[in-house]
Amino acid sequence: MRDWVRVHRLEYPFPVIYLCHALWGASFAATTPADLIKIQTIIAVVANLIPLVAQNLLNGALDVEADSRTPGKGGIATATLNLGRTKVITVAFAEMAVALGLASLVNVVCFTAVALGVLIELAYNLEPVRLKRRGVLNPIFLGIHFSLLPCIGTYAALRNDFPIVIFGGITLLLIARALWWSVPDLRADEASGDRPLAVRHGARTAWLTACAITAAGLLAIGAGLWWRHGPAWAIGVTLVCSMFLVDKLVVLRGLSDTRLPHEKRLRRVSLSFVLVADVTLVLTPLIAG
């Protein structure tokens, strides 16, 4: 069981973060908190949540060598080998199939969002596309998979008047996070022949680019919340979500291609700020009304 938890990346704080990604759309669509326990909402949330976790199985099975060389990720490689790569890949595809089946019970929009997420997972990990090694396309598609698609998929379970500005801002935040998260993997990706932005242009350039994208995302979220809930909510939520950016600017001071942040530090410290921001984005529309 421990190995399955590890390959699904269900250690702190990922389970709550993944759930937030699946809940954002439903929370912004809900007119009352009771909307979140409607059967179509629950099915949509589960359908959009499963691919976010299944992606980790596929990625771990195909990146065993790279993970074994990345500080903090060796446990993922070990767990994958303990379970067997074929079994892990089989379970990943089974989970994706379940997600598609559930999404088909909601509506066409929800099914399309989940299907596009699955396609991105396959394109991200598999040849001949393998988006992971294609520079800027890597964080863009991964960010869309973990934000925009589940936002649309769960929002569509209740409404179809999508808050594009807010969802656009959230997507920018997740693109930036995907870019940041690739920096600790720089040396392992380089050795494996993958060419994400950090390998192509260096750790500091990738980090600064992520900071700029985050700032743009925060502005978009603030603008959308201002229009929807007023200036007090917009300013307060934007400040909470900015804590992660402040932390990244602190890390930047000692960052170089030979001095990379450790995966464990990012997970335990940086992602704690992410957790607070993500939960805030779930609760805000429910409380602000």
N, C-alpha and C positions, 0 to 999 in steps of 0.2 A: 504493500500500500504506500509506503514511504516513497518508493521509486516513482509510482504513478503521480503522487503529489508533486514530486520534483519536476518530472517531465512536462506536467501541465502548467508549471510555474505558479503553483498555488501557495507559495510561501508569502509571508508578510511583505508588502501590503497588497499584493496583486489581486486576491479574490474580491476585495471591496472595490478596488479600482476598476476591474473588469465589469462588476455589477453596475457601477456608476455609468460606464460607457453605454451599457444597454438601457439604463434608466433615463438618461438625459432627455431623449426624445419624448418618452411617455410623460415625464414630469412637466415638460413645457407644454404638452398637449392637454394635460389634465385640467379640468375646470375645478375639480375638488380632489383631495387625496383619495377619495373612494374610487376614482377612475382607475387607480393603479391596481386595484384588486378585481377589476372586471376580467372575465375569462379571456377575452381576446387580447387584453393588455398583457396578462401573464404569459400567454402563449408567445406573443410577439417578443417580449423581453427575453424569454428563454431561448427562442429561436435565434435572436441576434447575439445572445451571450455565448452560445456554444462555439461558433466559429472563432471567436476571440481567443478561446482556450485551445481549441483544436489546432490552431495555427502553430502553437508552441510545440505540439507533438511532431508535426511535420518538419518544422524548422530544426528541432533538436535531433531528429533522426538523420537528417541530411547534412547537419553541420557538426557531427561528432568530433571530427578532427580539429575544427576551428575552436569549438567550445573547450576541448581538452587543453588548448594552448592559451586560453583567456583566463586570467586570474578571476576567481569567483564563479566561473562557469564549469569548472571541472566536474562538479557534482552532477550537472545535467548530463554530461557525456557519460559518466559512470552509470547513472540511473538508466539511461537509454540502452547502453550495452547490457546491463543486467536484465532488462526486460526483453531485449532483442529488437533490432531496428525494424524487422519486418512486422512484428506484432505492433510496435508503436505506430508505424505508418498505417497499418490496417485499422487500428482503433481511430486514428485521425480521420480517415475517410468515412468510417462508420458514423462518427460524431457529426461530420459535415452533412451526411445523408439525413440524419435525424433532424438537424437544423432546417434543412430544406423542406422536409416533410411537415414540420411544425409551422413553418412560415407559410406554406401553401394553405393552411387552415385559416389564416388571417385575411389576407387580401393580396392582390397582385403587386402592390407597391412594396409591402413587407417581403414577399417572396423574391422580388427583384433585388431588393437591398441585400438580402442574405446571399442570393446567388452571385451577385457581383463581389461580395466579400469573399466567398469561396474561390471565385476565379482569381481574385487578387492573391489569395494565399497560395494557389497553385503557381501563378506566374512569379510570385516573389521567391519561391523555393526551387522550382523545377526548371531544368533546361528544356528548350533552348532560350527561353526568355530570361529567367532568373533575375528578377528585378533587383535583388540584393546587391548585385555587382554592377548596377547601371547608374551610378552616380546619384544625381538629384532625384531620379525617379524612385529610388529606394525609399526615402522618407516620405515623399509625396503620396505614393500609393499605400504605404503602411499607415500613414496618418489618416488617410481617407477611410481605410478599412476599420480602424479603431475609433473613428469619430463620426464622420458624416453619414456613412451607411447605416450604422446602428441608430443614429439619431433619426434618420428618415424612416427606418424600418419600424421603430416603436412609436414614433409620432403618428405614423399613418394608421396605426391600430385605432386611433381615436379621432384624428382630424386630418385635413389635407392642406391647411393654410400654413405652410412651413415658415418658421422664423429664420429666414435665410441669413440675415446678418449675424445672429447669434450662432447658428450652426456653422457659418463660415469662420467665425472667430474661434470656436472650439476646434474646428478642423486645423486651423493654423497652429493652435497650441499642440495638437497631437503630432503634426508634421515636425514641429520643433523638437518635441520629446523623442521622436524616432531618430532624428538627427543626433541629438545629444547621446542617446543610448548606443549609437554606433561608435562613438569615440573610444570607449574602453576596449572595443574589439579591433582597433586599428591594426595592430601588429598581426593578430591572428587572421584577419581578413586579407591583409596584404600577403601573408604566407600562403593563403588558400587560393589566391588569384582573384578574389573579389575586389571590386573597385568602388566602394561607397565614397561619399564626398570627403570623409576624413582621410582616406587613403590618397585620393586624388590631389587634395589641396592642403592637407595638414590638419592636425587636431584643433589648433587655435582658429583657423579660418572656419572650420565646420562649427565650432562652438559659438563664435561670434555671429555666424549666419543664423544659428538656432536662436540666439538671443534676440536678433532683429525680427525674426518671424514671430517669436513669442510676443514681443512688444506690439506688433501689428495685430495679432490675435486678441490681445487684451483690449486694445482700442476698439476692435469690432464688437467684442462682447459687451464692453462698457456702453457703446453707442446703442446696441440692441436692447440692453436692459434699461437704459435711460428712456428710450421710446416706449418700452413695454411697462416698466414699473416705476419710473421716476429717477431723479438724480441720486437720492440717498442710497437706494439699492444698487444703482450702477457703480457709484464710487466705492461703496463698501465691498461689494463682490470683487470688483477689479483689484482692490488693494489686497484682499485675501489671496486671489489667484496670482498676484505679483510676487508672493513670497518665494515661489519656486525660481523665478527669474533672478531675484536678489541672491539666492543661494548659488545659482550658476555663475553669476558675476564674481562671487567670492572665489569659487573654484578656478575661475579663469586666471587669477593672478599667478598661480604656480603651474599652469598647464603648458605642456609642450609635447612633441611627438615622442620624446623619451621619458616623459613624466605624465602618464595617463591616470585618470581617476579610476579607482578600483570599483568593480561592479557592486561589491558589498556596500561600499560607502554610498553609492548612488541609490541603491535599493533601500537602505535603512534610514538615510538622512534625507536625500533629495526627494525620494518618493513619499516620504512622510508629508512634505509640503504639497506634493501632488494629491495625496489622499485628502487632505483638508480642502484643497481647491475643488476637487471632483465632487466630494460630498456637498460642498456649498452650492455648486451648480445644480445638483439634484434637488436640494431643499429650497432654494430661492424661489422658483416659480410656485411651489406648493404653499409656501408661507406668504409670499408677497401677493398672491392671488391674481 
